[in-house]
Amino acid sequence: MPTVMRKWAWLPVLAVGLGLYFIVQATLVDTGNVNYVPAMIMLGAVVVPLSFLTFVAGRTGQWQVGPFTLGIAALFGGVVGIVTAGQLEFDTLRGLGTSTLIGIGLIEESCKLIVPVLILVWQARRGTVRVGDGLLIGVAAGMGFAALETMGYAFTALLASQGNIGDVEETLLLRGLTSPAAHMAWTGLVCGALWGAVAARWSLGAVVRLVVTFLAAVALHALWDGTTGRFTYVLLALVSLGWLFFELHRGDTLSGEPPTADAGRLWRQ
């Protein structure tokens, strides 16, 4: 696909997605048929994250990650991440009688890496580790996690409000709009640092960068979950997205380099 088309592909994705959402929403309101609720929830949870993933993928023509790999990262990364995180949070945090925000952030940020790590191992064995690709794969995994989590919250809002569609729409709007600055940004940043560590043969500087990035993602996650003020949300969103765009620009530069030599041995070093 030409670079210009890739760069602006997110606009038709967003337009078509929103169009489908509003069609389903209007049909639900007109008919009162609750069978349309799942479709509305699914579209409301997916449209903005998918558009943002398309936006990130289109910032450069150098990405070597195909749609199949991104689909695996989004679907399996989201399902495996949310199920594993939910089980650990229930067994560990609830079992200990605690629900600390740091603990939840640590668990979720770790579980979202399961499928990306498997993809990284596969890429390393094929000798195709590129620093910039890790960021894109992480954004895709964060998208899957965020979309599934939003669906869950929307369904909870539907039950708690005894079928009030307005509450569901508000949940979808808030969580959909903020997902790029939350799960998608954090997972993208961590995966970008992880791919960088592998490409750098686990050099001290790259490992320190990975650790700092992961701890920062956990801290941002905890602050995000613990805040109630709009100003704080905006500030955290600016920090997360600003950092992501900086790494995206950096990854654009690095992704033009050839694949790392002998990448198949990097994971074991």
Order of alpha helices (4+ residues) and beta strands (2+ residues): alpha-alpha-alpha-alpha-alpha-alpha-alpha-alpha-alpha-alpha-alpha
